[in-house]
Amino acid sequence: MMLLVLLYLLYDVSECYKILVYSAPLGFSHIQFMGRIADILQEAGHDVTVLHPVREPKHKSAVAVSAKKILFELPEDLIKKASPSNMNVWNNKGSILDHMKFFKRFIETQAEACDLVLSDNSTMDALRKEHFDVGITEMIGSCAFGLFHLIDVNHIICASAVGTTEGMSQFFDSPMLPTFIMPYSDKMNFLERTFNFIGSMLSRLLFAQFFRAFENVWLRHGAPANANEYRKRINYLLSNSDEFLEFAHPSTSKIIHIGGITLPEKPEMPKELRSLMERNDRKGVVYLSFGTVVPTTQVKHRERALDENCYGFF
């Protein structure tokens, strides 16, 4: 009798889920964030597979370490179109119009990549045969909503490597006050609040436009073309943020803050950077990185001069 009880307990402990993580063709920080989630779940005993349409071949190693990987190669013309160097970020003056132009180009490339993935019969058939229990995707990489439907995955967990924006908060019925496309904090005068309100409405429109682009792709492949249909299946949003550093606002238990999971405990500086940092012919060094979407090699002369003058005060 005791043996049967022990066997039952062992079975219960060893139960695991088959999880598909869709790592969208985004920048390195997004790939790394989704890869870390996949690896943590794999190390916890689950059977995890990461599907990643490759936009930046040099970052393939960040897709996952311990989880299984399916790398979907995108055509060269799409890779070039989606390259950060072609996004002209440094020409963006910060206006709402510039933001909208940037998002339009971004949405077009993401929808095109999504269409290619859903059109690939061999990939889709292989995913169907796996019978995944759960699907995880970034909100920005919403292609996976339609993909999960087409391969019969009913439970969805969302993630966001950029924290929680207005559109995402609205998706989970959680209000978000300052908009990310305006340069204001949570302390605003009346005029700033007015502009922030307008910016917030535009941000939500951009988020809706983002979904519409994917909805058109989903519809072509036989998946429901309504984001609210998938909303019912979403259990949580894993946000790369710290709730104690967020602007104070009402939230929901569906939003789980997991900021910092990609940070190594003891980060080691590359040798080439260490040699620059330890040179004796200068007073100090400021290391600056804007991320993969904003290449520092494309910094305009004026912005570079302003940065250098600013660092001089240190």
C-alpha positions in Angstrom: 0.0 0.0 0.0 2.8 2.4 1.0 4.5 1.6 -2.3 1.4 2.6 -4.3 1.2 5.9 -2.4 4.8 6.6 -3.0 4.4 5.9 -6.7 1.4 8.2 -6.9 3.4 11.0 -5.2 6.3 10.6 -7.5 3.9 10.7 -10.5 2.3 13.9 -9.2 5.7 15.6 -8.6 7.0 14.6 -12.0 4.0 15.9 -13.9 5.1 18.5 -16.5 3.6 20.7 -19.2 4.5 20.9 -22.9 5.1 24.5 -23.5 5.6 26.4 -26.8 7.4 29.8 -26.5 7.0 32.0 -29.5 10.0 34.3 -29.6 9.1 37.0 -32.1 11.7 38.4 -34.6 12.5 41.4 -32.4 15.7 42.8 -30.9 18.3 41.1 -28.7 16.7 42.1 -25.4 13.4 40.6 -26.4 15.0 37.3 -27.6 17.0 37.1 -24.4 14.0 37.7 -22.2 11.8 35.1 -23.9 14.8 32.7 -24.0 15.3 33.1 -20.2 11.7 32.4 -19.5 11.9 29.2 -21.6 15.1 28.1 -19.9 13.7 28.6 -16.4 10.6 26.6 -17.2 12.8 23.9 -18.8 15.0 23.7 -15.7 11.9 23.4 -13.6 11.0 20.2 -15.3 8.7 21.2 -18.1 9.1 20.3 -21.8 9.7 23.6 -23.5 10.2 24.4 -27.2 11.1 27.9 -28.5 9.9 28.9 -32.0 11.9 31.9 -33.3 11.8 33.5 -36.8 15.4 34.6 -37.2 15.7 38.3 -37.9 19.2 38.7 -36.4 21.4 35.6 -37.0 24.1 36.9 -34.7 21.8 36.5 -31.7 20.7 32.9 -32.3 22.6 31.8 -29.2 20.3 33.9 -27.0 17.1 32.1 -28.3 17.5 29.4 -25.6 20.2 27.4 -23.8 18.5 24.4 -22.2 15.1 24.5 -24.0 14.6 23.0 -27.5 14.7 25.5 -30.4 13.0 25.7 -33.8 14.7 28.4 -35.8 12.6 29.6 -38.7 14.8 31.3 -41.3 13.4 34.6 -42.7 14.3 35.7 -46.3 17.1 38.2 -46.7 14.9 41.0 -48.1 12.7 40.9 -45.0 15.7 40.8 -42.7 17.1 43.8 -44.4 13.8 45.7 -44.2 13.4 44.9 -40.5 17.1 45.8 -39.7 17.5 48.5 -37.0 19.7 50.4 -39.5 16.7 50.9 -41.8 14.4 52.1 -39.0 16.0 55.6 -39.0 15.6 55.9 -35.3 18.1 58.8 -35.1 16.0 60.8 -37.6 13.0 60.5 -35.2 12.4 63.9 -33.7 10.2 62.6 -31.0 7.0 63.8 -32.5 3.8 61.8 -32.5 3.9 61.7 -36.3 7.5 60.2 -36.2 6.3 57.6 -33.7 3.5 56.6 -36.0 5.7 56.3 -39.0 8.2 54.1 -37.1 5.4 51.9 -35.8 3.9 51.6 -39.3 7.2 50.2 -40.7 7.6 48.0 -37.6 4.1 46.6 -37.9 4.5 45.8 -41.6 7.6 43.8 -41.1 6.2 41.8 -38.1 3.0 41.0 -40.0 5.0 39.9 -43.1 7.1 37.6 -40.9 4.0 36.2 -39.2 2.4 35.4 -42.6 5.5 33.5 -43.6 5.5 31.4 -40.5 1.8 30.5 -40.7 2.2 29.7 -44.4 4.9 27.1 -43.8 3.0 23.8 -43.7 6.0 21.7 -42.5 6.5 23.9 -39.5 2.8 24.1 -38.6 2.3 20.4 -39.0 5.3 19.7 -36.8 3.9 22.0 -34.1 0.5 20.4 -34.2 1.9 16.9 -33.7 3.6 18.1 -30.4 0.2 18.8 -28.8 1.4 21.7 -26.6 -0.5 22.4 -23.4 0.5 26.1 -23.0 1.7 28.9 -25.3 3.8 31.9 -24.3 4.3 34.9 -26.5 5.2 38.6 -26.2 2.3 41.0 -26.6 4.4 42.8 -29.3 4.8 39.4 -31.0 1.1 38.8 -31.3 1.4 36.6 -34.3 1.4 33.7 -31.9 -2.2 34.2 -30.9 -3.3 33.0 -34.3 -0.5 30.4 -34.4 -1.7 28.9 -31.1 -5.2 28.7 -32.3 -4.1 26.9 -35.5 -2.2 24.3 -33.5 -4.9 23.9 -30.9 -3.2 25.5 -27.9 -5.9 26.9 -25.6 -4.0 28.3 -22.7 -1.9 31.4 -23.4 0.5 33.3 -21.2 1.7 36.7 -22.5 5.0 38.4 -21.8 6.5 41.8 -22.4 10.2 42.7 -22.4 9.4 46.4 -22.4 7.2 46.5 -19.3 3.5 47.3 -19.5 2.3 50.0 -21.9 -1.1 51.5 -22.2 -2.4 49.1 -24.8 -1.3 46.1 -22.8 -2.8 47.5 -19.6 -6.1 48.1 -21.3 -6.0 44.5 -22.6 -6.0 43.4 -19.0 -8.5 46.0 -17.7 -5.7 47.8 -15.8 -5.5 51.6 -16.1 -2.1 53.2 -17.1 -1.7 56.9 -16.6 1.5 58.3 -18.3 1.8 57.4 -21.9 5.2 56.0 -23.2 5.1 58.2 -26.3 5.2 61.5 -24.4 8.2 62.8 -22.4 6.2 63.4 -19.2 6.4 61.8 -15.7 3.4 61.3 -13.4 3.7 64.9 -12.3 2.1 67.1 -15.0 0.5 70.5 -15.3 -2.8 70.9 -17.0 -1.4 71.4 -20.5 0.9 68.4 -20.1 -2.0 66.3 -18.9 -4.0 67.4 -22.0 -1.1 66.3 -24.3 -0.6 63.2 -22.3 -4.3 62.3 -22.7 -4.1 62.8 -26.5 -0.8 60.8 -26.6 -2.4 58.0 -24.6 -5.4 57.8 -27.1 -2.9 57.7 -30.0 -0.9 55.0 -28.2 -4.0 52.8 -27.9 -4.8 53.4 -31.5 -1.3 52.2 -32.5 -1.8 49.1 -30.3 -5.2 48.5 -32.0 -3.5 49.0 -35.5 -0.8 46.5 -34.5 -3.5 43.9 -33.7 -5.4 44.7 -36.9 -2.3 43.9 -39.0 -2.1 40.5 -37.3 -5.8 39.9 -37.5 -5.6 40.2 -41.3 -2.9 37.5 -41.3 -4.8 35.3 -39.0 -8.0 35.6 -41.1 -6.1 34.5 -44.2 -5.0 31.3 -42.4 -8.3 30.4 -40.9 -7.8 31.7 -37.3 -10.3 34.1 -35.6 -9.6 37.7 -36.6 -10.6 39.2 -33.3 -8.1 39.9 -30.5 -10.8 39.6 -27.9 -11.3 35.9 -28.8 -7.7 35.3 -27.6 -8.0 37.6 -24.6 -10.3 35.0 -23.0 -7.5 32.4 -23.1 -4.8 34.6 -21.6 -3.9 33.7 -18.0 -1.1 36.1 -17.1 1.2 38.8 -18.4 4.8 38.3 -17.5 6.2 41.9 -17.4 9.9 42.7 -17.5 9.4 45.4 -14.8 9.7 46.1 -11.1 6.3 46.9 -9.5 8.1 49.1 -6.9 9.7 51.2 -9.6 6.4 51.6 -11.7 4.3 54.7 -11.6 1.6 54.2 -8.9 -1.6 53.0 -10.5 -4.2 50.3 -10.0 -3.1 46.9 -11.3 -4.4 43.3 -11.6 -3.2 40.0 -10.3 -2.8 38.9 -14.0 0.2 41.1 -14.4 3.3 39.4 -12.9 6.4 41.5 -12.6 9.6 39.5 -13.3 12.0 42.3 -14.1 15.7 41.4 -14.0 15.5 37.7 -14.9 18.0 38.1 -17.7 20.6 39.8 -15.6 23.6 37.5 -14.7 24.5 37.4 -11.0 28.1 38.4 -11.8 28.3 40.0 -15.2 31.8 39.8 -16.7 33.0 42.6 -18.9 34.3 41.6 -22.3 38.1 41.9 -22.7 38.0 44.6 -25.3 35.8 46.8 -23.1 37.9 46.1 -20.0 41.1 47.2 -21.9 39.3 50.5 -22.8 38.0 51.0 -19.2 41.4 50.4 -17.6 43.5 52.8 -19.8 45.6 55.2 -17.8 45.6 58.1 -20.3 42.1 59.3 -19.4 40.3 60.4 -16.2 37.3 58.0 -16.7 35.0 56.3 -19.0 31.2 56.3 -19.5 29.8 53.2 -21.2 26.5 53.9 -23.0 24.3 51.6 -25.0 20.8 52.4 -26.4 20.0 48.8 -27.3 19.8 47.0 -30.6 17.0 49.2 -32.1 19.1 52.3 -31.8 22.6 51.7 -33.3 25.1 54.2 -31.8 27.0 54.2 -35.1 24.2 56.1 -36.6 24.2 58.9 -34.0 24.0 62.3 -35.6 27.0 64.7 -35.0 24.8 67.1 -33.0 23.5 64.4 -30.6 27.0 63.0 -30.3 28.4 66.4 -29.3 25.6 66.9 -26.8 26.3 63.5 -25.3 30.1 64.2 -25.0 29.5 67.6 -23.4 27.1 66.0 -20.9 29.6 63.2 -20.0 32.3 65.8 -19.5 30.6 66.9 -16.3 31.3 63.6 -14.7 
